[in-house]
Amino acid sequence: MKNIFIALSICFCFSQAIGQSKVNKPTTEKKNVASVNELIQGKWQSIDDKRNFLMFDKNERKESSDGMKTWDKEAFVISNKCLNESDKDNGLELEKDKYMSCKESDLCWYIDFPSKDFLTLTYMARGNTLKYKRVK
């Protein structure tokens, strides 16, 4: 009887040790978090000016305002700082994927709040905040 109790105790302790190692084992699984570029893709309408729309299609930024029949189009780059000439040495800290630069027009925006349904951009030249909601 004593041997059975000892054997059961050893089995219980061994199973607890195995269970603990699984619980405390750090996970190396990557979380499925959308990148900033993935989040901004699609069509957006300004919250303040209902006639203003932005559309992001891969690395192209399109803008339409006040009933325009065509979209203004320009390539953009998302990076850790402004890449355009006017703002690139503005002294701001580098932040991963928080700046959208359009080199052709020499414009840059800070991507303040990207989500599935809302987008907030800060225009670096003036510091004004532009808020958008996703259009389905």
C-alpha positions as CSV (number, residue, x, y, z in Angstrom):
1,M,0.0,0.0,0.0
2,K,2.8,2.3,0.9
3,N,4.5,1.7,-2.5
4,I,1.2,2.5,-4.4
5,F,0.9,5.8,-2.5
6,I,4.6,6.7,-3.3
7,A,4.0,5.8,-7.0
8,L,0.9,7.9,-7.2
9,S,2.6,10.8,-5.5
10,I,5.5,10.7,-7.9
11,C,3.1,10.5,-10.9
12,F,1.1,13.5,-9.5
13,C,4.3,15.6,-9.0
14,F,5.6,14.6,-12.4
15,S,2.3,15.6,-14.2
16,Q,2.2,18.9,-12.3
17,A,5.8,19.7,-13.4
18,I,4.9,18.9,-17.0
19,G,1.8,21.1,-16.8
20,Q,3.8,24.0,-15.3
21,S,6.4,23.9,-18.0
22,K,3.7,24.3,-20.7
23,V,2.1,27.2,-18.8
24,N,5.3,29.1,-18.2
25,K,6.8,28.4,-21.6
26,P,7.2,31.6,-23.6
27,T,5.3,31.7,-26.9
28,T,7.1,32.5,-30.1
29,E,3.9,32.7,-32.1
30,K,3.5,36.0,-34.0
31,K,0.4,38.0,-33.3
32,N,-1.7,38.8,-36.3
33,V,-1.5,42.6,-36.2
34,A,-2.3,44.6,-39.3
35,S,0.4,47.0,-40.5
36,V,-0.4,50.7,-40.9
37,N,-0.3,50.3,-44.6
38,E,-2.9,47.5,-44.4
39,L,-5.1,49.5,-42.1
40,I,-5.3,52.6,-44.3
41,Q,-6.1,50.8,-47.6
42,G,-9.5,51.7,-49.0
43,K,-11.8,54.7,-49.2
44,W,-12.1,57.4,-46.4
45,Q,-14.4,60.4,-46.0
46,S,-13.5,63.5,-44.0
47,I,-15.5,63.9,-40.8
48,D,-15.2,67.7,-41.0
49,D,-15.8,68.1,-44.8
50,K,-18.1,65.5,-46.2
51,R,-17.1,66.4,-49.8
52,N,-13.5,65.4,-49.2
53,F,-12.4,61.8,-49.8
54,L,-9.1,59.9,-49.6
55,M,-8.4,56.6,-51.1
56,F,-5.3,54.4,-50.5
57,D,-4.6,51.7,-53.1
58,K,-1.4,49.9,-52.4
59,N,1.2,52.7,-52.4
60,E,-1.0,55.3,-54.2
61,R,-2.8,58.1,-52.4
62,K,-5.9,59.5,-54.1
63,E,-7.8,62.6,-53.1
64,S,-11.1,64.0,-54.3
65,S,-12.9,67.0,-53.1
66,D,-16.0,69.1,-53.7
67,G,-17.5,66.8,-56.4
68,M,-14.3,66.4,-58.5
69,K,-14.9,63.9,-61.3
70,T,-11.3,62.6,-61.2
71,W,-8.9,61.8,-58.3
72,D,-5.6,63.6,-57.6
73,K,-3.1,60.7,-57.5
74,E,0.3,60.4,-56.0
75,A,2.6,57.7,-54.7
76,F,3.2,57.6,-50.9
77,V,5.7,56.0,-48.6
78,I,5.1,55.0,-45.0
79,S,8.3,55.3,-42.9
80,N,9.7,56.3,-39.5
81,K,10.1,60.0,-40.4
82,C,9.1,62.5,-43.0
83,L,10.9,61.9,-46.3
84,N,10.0,65.1,-48.1
85,E,12.4,68.0,-48.3
86,S,10.3,70.5,-46.3
87,D,9.8,68.3,-43.2
88,K,12.6,65.7,-43.2
89,D,14.8,67.6,-40.6
90,N,12.0,68.7,-38.3
91,G,13.7,67.3,-35.2
92,L,10.9,64.9,-34.3
93,E,11.7,61.4,-32.9
94,L,11.7,58.5,-35.2
95,E,8.5,56.4,-34.9
96,K,8.0,53.1,-36.7
97,D,5.5,53.5,-39.6
98,K,4.0,56.7,-38.3
99,Y,4.7,59.1,-41.2
100,M,3.2,59.2,-44.7
101,S,5.3,61.1,-47.3
102,C,4.4,62.2,-50.8
103,K,7.7,63.3,-52.4
104,E,6.2,64.7,-55.6
105,S,4.1,67.3,-53.8
106,D,6.5,67.6,-50.9
107,L,3.9,66.7,-48.3
108,C,4.0,64.7,-45.1
109,W,1.4,63.5,-42.5
110,Y,1.8,61.9,-39.1
111,I,-0.4,58.9,-38.9
112,D,-1.9,59.5,-35.5
113,F,-4.7,57.0,-35.2
114,P,-5.2,54.3,-37.7
115,S,-7.9,51.7,-37.1
116,K,-10.4,49.6,-39.0
117,D,-13.0,52.4,-39.2
118,F,-11.2,55.7,-38.4
119,L,-8.0,57.4,-39.5
120,T,-6.5,60.6,-38.0
121,L,-3.7,62.3,-39.9
122,T,-1.7,65.4,-38.7
123,Y,-0.4,67.5,-41.6
124,M,3.2,68.2,-40.7
125,A,3.5,71.6,-42.4
126,R,0.7,73.3,-40.4
127,G,0.0,70.8,-37.6
128,N,-3.7,70.6,-38.4
129,T,-5.5,67.4,-37.6
130,L,-7.6,65.6,-40.3
131,K,-10.1,63.0,-39.3
132,Y,-11.6,60.4,-41.6
133,K,-14.1,57.6,-41.4
134,R,-14.0,54.5,-43.6
135,V,-16.5,54.4,-46.5
136,K,-17.9,51.0,-47.3
